[in-house]
Amino acid sequence: MPHVIIIGCGFGGLAAARELAQADVRITMIDRSNHHLFQPLLYQVATAGLSAPAISAPIRAILAQQTNLTTLMAAVTGIDTAARSVTLEDGSVLGYDYLIVATGSTHSYFGHDEWSALAPGLKTLEDAFEIRKRILMAFEHAERETDARRRQEWLTFTVIGGGATGVEMAGTLVEIARHTLSGEFRNIDPHSARVVLVEGSERVLGAYPADLSEKAREQLHRLGVDVRTGCRVVHIDETCVRYANFDGEQSLATRTVIWSAGVAASPLGKKLGVQVDRTGRVPVTPQLCIAGHEEVFVIGDLAAAQSEGKPVPGVSPAAKQMGRVAARNIKHHIAGQTAEIFVYKDYGSLATIGRRAAIAMVGKLKFSGYPAWLFWLFVHVYFLIGFRNRLMVMADWAWAYFTFKRSARVISATMPEQAEQPVLRKEVAE
């Protein structure tokens, strides 16, 4: 029986596994974590709107009924396409007849990896927990700070990158400051917090048409976000961000920085022995396999795929479609049939900006504001994994909408040691 190894249980890997559920193959799903993550809502975990279990589910539970599949929680450290084998972190080697690599992407700091400790990005639950802690602890530090200048540094939040994640993060940070934390502090007014969105290009949401991009900027402005476009970040340290624009180099005093400016493909792509592009993505054929290896497929954010002469965007619907096509091509290959050419079907794009604010593009239809926000809510609930997750998200969103409260604000934080006092361990909860 042919052995199919799928590396990565994101949107693409999961779609491929399900497509092969009735096939006469043996599947091994390998993922370094034990859960599938609904990444479009990860920023809501980072901003305390949702708990981790609301947007994730154990891989074993999702695929428990698929009897032709075995799940392994492991990290792949090597791929030998000549020997048709993958190596795991413990040194064990697994052979395959077909391989699907769906390991996604990671953060890119454009040659400044030292910024990662100062400006965390958002790709995993661990990233979300770290960002949530930094956001809530910034208010705690400000509450204790007696110097007005340093207090304002703690109350200035900077989001670098005006793509969908950056826009969503900036809008939600304003809501936390203006509504969620209102009346909870005695020495500071959370309403005085500043949220600054720094974007290197001339407009936010650059992947959208210019008119929708401008509507997004207007909605961010109404929410209270300070949007600074045409600003290229050149330096980040513990107390400031420096950026260059037409007026020269500027400095922004801030102690909480969130990175959403760039992504790079998973480093596992370089293990395939083919030339990758400048972001680390693997070029694939129209059938989604790599050149010279019709048994090796690369899908999702890791693939530099083309559809009808246009680059395939790095979005979850594309990853799902690629996963299904790769799986069908495995079945075609086993049956001796002609492989299917991948054609991406664009069902539209959505981005939320804040409460009752969003933009949407579905075919030729473009709309924004409250209708787009309602449509965004419906779509994201619909595509969540499992009824329990949908119910949890709807309940949390309803509670937040009517009360302005956020239900996932518990963090565990160790305060830094001060010269005049021992280490203070503190729990911050709603």
N, C-alpha and C positions, 0 to 999 in steps of 0.2 A: 504494500500500500504506500503511495507517495507520501513523503513527509514534508509538510509546509511549516516553516518557521516564520512567525510574525514578530518583529521587534518593535514594541511600542503599542500601548493600548489607548491611544488617543482616538480622535474621531475617525481617522483613516484606518488604523489598525483594527478597531472594533467593527467598522463596517465590512472590512475584508473577512474577518472571522465569521461574522453572521452570514455573509454571502456563501461561505463554504460549509455552512452547517449541515447541508444535506449531501455534500459531495463525498465521494469514496476516497477520502484522504485522512491522514493523521496530522493534526495541527498542534504545534507548540507555541503558545503565546508567552513572550518574555517581556517583562516590564520591570524597571528598577523600583517602582512603587507598587503598592497593593491596590491602588484605586484608579478608576477612570474619573477624569476631572472635566466638568463642563466649564471650560476656560472663559467663555464670554461673560460669565458672571463672577469671575474670580475677583474682580475689583470690589465687588460687594462684600466679600469676606475681608478684604484688606481695609474696608471702611466701616466694618462692624455692622453692616446691614443684614448679612446672612451668616449662618454658622457653616463650618466646613462640610458636615454631612448633608447639608441641603443641596450642594452642587457637586457632590462626589458620591461614588458607590464602589464597594469592593469588586474588583475584577472577577474574583471567583464567584461571587453572588450573581453578577450579571450573566456570566457564561456557564453557570452550574448545570443548566439543562442541555448544554451542547456536548454530547457524549464523545464526539470525535476530537475533543480539544483538551489539552493539558496546559495549565497555567504555571509559569515559573516566575517567582519574584527574584530577579537577578539583574546584574548589569553586564552588558555585552562589551567586551574589551577588544575583540578582534574579529574580523571577517576574512576568510580565505575563500575567494570565489573560485580559485582553481581546484581546491580540494572540496569545495561545497561544504564548508563547515563554519561554525561560529564558536568563539571562545568566550567563556564567562569569567567573571572576576575571580572565581576560585580555581581557575585553570582548567576546568572541565570543558570538553569539546563536544558539540552536538553537530551531527551531519544533517544535511537537508537535501531534498530534491528541488524544492522551490523556496525562495526567500522573499519576504516582503519587509522592507525597511521603512518604518514610519515613526521615526524618533523626533520629528518636529524641529523646533528652533529654540534658541536661547538668547540671552541679552547680547547686544553689541555696543561697546563703548567707544567705537571708532579709534582704537589704538590707545585708549586711556583706561585700561583695565583696573588701574588703581582707584578709579572713581566708584567701582562697584560697592565698596564698603561704605561709602558716603552717600550714595544715591542708588538704593536697591531697585531692581526691576521687578516685574510681576509676571512670573511664568508658572510657579508652583504654589502649593498650599503653604510651604515653608516661607516663600517670599511674601505671601499675603499676611501670614502671622507676624512677620518681622515689620512690615509696613504698618500694620494695624497698631503694633506696640509703639512704633516711633511716633505715629500721629497722636495717640492718646497720651503718651508720656510727654510730648511737647507741651500740652496743656498743663500737665502736672508740674513740669519744670517752671513754666511761666507763673503758675500759682505761687511758687516758693521764691521766685526771683524778686529782689528788691531794686535792682538797677533797671531803670525804664528802658534803656537801649537794649540790654540783653533780653529783657522780657519781650520786646517787640521782635527780636530775632527768633525767639521760641514760637511766637505767634505768626510767623511768616512761613507759609508752606509753598514750596516751589515744585511744580511739575514740569519736567523737561520732556518735550515731545507733544505735538498737537495732533496725533492720530486719535483713533477711537478710544484707546485705553486712557490716554492723557486727558482727553476732553471729558470722559466719564468720571475719571478720578477728580479732576478739578471741580466739576459741578457738584459732586458728592461732598467734597471737603467743605465747600461753602455751606451746604445744608447742615453738616455736623456742627460747624461753628455758630451758625445763625439760629439754629433751631434745637438740635439734639442736646447740646450742652447748656442751653440757656437756663440760667438760674442755679446752676450746680456749683459754681465757684464763688468765692468771697473776695478774693484779691484781684481778680481779673474779670474782664468782660469778654467771653469767647466771641461775641459779635464783632469785636475789634480785630479779629484775626484776618490776615491777608492771604489770599490764594493767588499765586502768580503762575500763569501758564506760559512757558517759554518755547517758542517754535522757531526752527532755523529757516524754514521757507516763508513765503509771503502770506500764507493763509493756513488756517487749521483745517483738518480733515481734507488734506490735499488729494485724496483718492476720489473725492466726490466732486460733482460739478461745482463751478464757481459760485452759482447762486445759492446752492444748499450750504456750501462752506461759509458764505457770508451770513446766512441765517443762523448757522451754528454760532458764529462769532457774536452776533447780536444777542442770542439767547444767553450765551456765557456772560456777556456784559451785563444783561439785566439781572442775572443771578448774583453778580458781584465779583466775578473773576477778572483779574487784571491780565489781559491777553497781550503778549508781546511777541509779535511775529518779526521775521527777518533778523532774528537774534541767534547767533551761533555761539554755543557754550565753549569757552576756552579753558576754564579752570573751575574746580570744585574743591572746597575744603570744609572744615567743620563749622565755619561761621559765615561763609558766603559762597555765592556763585558769580563768576565773572563771564560776561558774554560780549561779543562784538557785534555791532550793527553799523548803520551808516554814520552814526555820530561818534564812532570810535568804541573803545572798550568801556563797558559799564560794570558796576559792582552792585550786587543785590545781597543785603545782609539777611541770611536765613540759616536755620539750623535743621530743617527737615526738607530733604530733597528726594523726590521720587522720579525714577528714570523710566521713560516710555518712548525714547527717541529712536531706537534702532534694534533690529534683531539680526541674529546670525544663525545659520543652519547648525544643526547638531553636529558635533565633531566626528560622529560615527560615520558620516558620509565619506570622510577622507580614508576610511579603512577599506573602501570598496575598490581601490586601485584605479580609479578614473579621475580625470581632471575635473575639479570643481570650479564654480564661478567665484567671484570676489567675495560673496557672502557665505561661501561654503556649500552652496546647493549643488546637487548632483544632476547633470544633464541626463534626460531620459528620452527614449524614443517615443513616437506617438502611441505605442502600446504600453508605455510606462516602465519598460525594462531598461537596463543599462546596455550600452553598446557591447556587443560580443557575448552577452549573457542573457538569453531570453528567459532564463529561469530566475533572474534576480530583478525584483521590482522595487522602485523607490517611489513613495507617495507622500502627499501632504506638504508641509512647509519645507521638507528636506529636498523636494524634487524641483528642479528647474524645468518645468513642463510647459509646453506650448499647446494651445488649442485654437485651431483655425487661424494660425499665424500670430496669435496674441499670447502673452504670458499669462499663465494661470495664477490668479491671486492667492495669497496665503491665508485663506479663510476656511472656516470649518465646513461649509457646504462643499467646497472644492475637494477637501480631504476625504469627505465621505464618498463623493462620486468617484474619486480616484481609487479608493479602497475597494469599491464594488467592481470597478472595471478590472483592476489587477487580479482580483479573485476570479472573475469570470474568465480572464485570459489564462489563468492556471487550469481551469476546467477545460477550456478550449484546447490548450496544449496537450493535456492528458488524452483528450478525445481525438487528437490529430486534426483539429479544425483550425481555421484561420483566426488569428488573434484580432480582437476588437481595438479599434482606434479610439483613443479618449477624446471626447468632445465635452467641454465644460458647459453646463447649463447655468446661466446666471439668473437666479431667482430674485435678486435685489440686494440692497444693502441698507443696514440700519445702524444708527448711532444715537444713544441717549446722552443728553447733556445735563439733565437734572430733573427735578420734580416738574412734571407736566411739560417737559421740553425735550424734543428729539428731532431728528431728521430721518427721512426715509426715501428710498428710491426703489421702485418696483416696476421694472420695465421702463416705459416712458413716463410713468406717473411719478411725480415728485411732490412730497408734502412734508410739513414740519409742524412743530408745536405740539399741542395736546393730542390731536389725532395720531400723529406719528408716535408719540409716547405710548398711547394705548396699544397701538399695533406692535410696538417693540415689546411691551409686556406680554402680549398674547403669544408672539412668536417664541420668546425665550422660555416661557412656561411650557409650551407645546413640545419643544425639542429637548426638554430635560429628560434624563434617564429615570424612569420609574415613577409610579403614582405617588409614592411616599415623598419623593423629592419635590414633585409638583405641588403637593399639598403643603409641605413645609414652606416652600418659597412663597406661595400665595398667601399663607397665613402671616408670614413675616412682613411681606410687602403691605398687606392690608393694615397691619398694626402700625407700621412705620408711616403709612400715608395719613392715617387719622390722628396719630399721636405725635408724630415727628421723632419718635424714639427709635433707637437701634438696639436690637436684642442680643448682639454678639460682642459686647464690649469688655468681657472679662479677659484680662491679660495677666501674665506672671512676669514681673519685672524686678530686677535687682538694681537698686540705686547705686551709683558709683560711690566709692569710699571717699569721705571728706577728711580733712586733716583733724577736724575737731570732733568727729563722731565715727562710730563703727558703721559697718555696712548695714544698710537698712533694707530689709526685704518687704516689699509692699505689694498688695493685691489691689488692682484697680478694677472696680466693677460698677455696673450700672446701679 
